[in-house]
């Protein structure tokens, strides 16, 4: 996702890096602090799975990673947390 001037954004670069690492899912809560990332995820191959709370996101990311062997992320209140 690029900004209005067609420049690459930090969110689009982050999502591109996650795609290159094979991340298929990000679990977490949507919010104004990560809207740019969620917008960038919408135009990528990575699916953002909305959860009820951070604990659920962490559990889902951990279980998905354990069962599939693929990298996943859960998005807590501040940073992205790898699982």
N, C-alpha and C positions, 0 to 999 in steps of 0.2 A: 504494500500500500504506500502510495506516495502522497505528499501533501499537495495543497492547491497549486503550488508552483512546480509540481512535478519532481520535487527533490525526494530522495530516499529518507525515510524516517527511521528513528532508532527502533521503533516497534517492528517495522518491516524487516530490518536487518536481524533483529532477534528471532523473528519467525523463520526467516531464511536459514539462519544457523540451526534452529531446532529441526527444521526439515532435513537439513544436511546430515544431522545426527540420527535421523530415523525416528524422531518423536512422532507419534500418531495421534496422541490424545493429551490434552491439558485439562485437569480437573480443578474446579475452583468456583469461587464466588465472583460474579460480575460486580463491578463498582466503578465509580468515576476515576479512581486512581489507575485503573488498567483498561480503560475504554479503548485507548489507541492500540493496545496489544490485541484485544478482542476483535477490533475491526480488522487488524492485519491477519489474525487467524481465520476470519471469515472468508478471506480470499486466498487461503492456502489449503493444503491437503490435510492440515492438522485440525482435528475436531475439538472444540471447547465444550466440555461437559459441565453443566451447571450443577452445583451441589448445594445442600442446605446449610452446611457449615464446614469449617476448615478441617475438622476431624474426619468427616466423611470424605472430603477430597483426598486427604492423606491416605486413608484406608483404601479408597478406590485405586489411587495411583500405585500404591504398594502392591495390592493384589493383582492388578493388571500386569504390572511389571514382573511379578513373581510367576504368574501363569504363562505369560507369553515370552518372557525374556527380552522384551523390547523396552526401550527407555520411555518413561512418561514423566510428567511434571504435575505437581499440584501447586496451585497458586494460593498462598496464605495472605494475610492482611498486607504484608509488605513485599518481600521478595518471592521469586519463584523458587520452589524447593524441589530438587531432583529426587526421584524415588528409584 
